[in-house]
Amino acid sequence: MSHELSPSELRNCVEAPSELMNSRLIPRIDLQCLHPHVAANVQAADSIRRACEEIGFFTVTGHGVPEHVLNACRDISLDFF
C-alpha cells in the first residue's frame, strides 16, 4: 500500500526550497518521509539533485542509521584525517 503525501507533509520532508538554495545554506532532506512508489519522492530527488548542483552537498535526516554508528564513523574519520 502506498501513502500519498500532501503538499504540507512534503514541505516538512524536503527542506530545500529555492530560498535556502539561494542563501547558500546547507539543504536538509528528511528520508523518513519517503515511501516506495510515491510520486512525491520525485520532488525529494529533484531537491537532492539541485542541492548537489547548486550547493555541492546536503544533509540527510530520517535515514535510520543508529546514533552509535554515526558516532563511530565520526570518530574514525577524525582519527584518519
Beta strands, then each sheet from edge to edge (+ up, - down):
strand 1: 14-15
strand 2: 28-30
strand 3: 59-61
sheet 1: 1+ 2- 3-
end
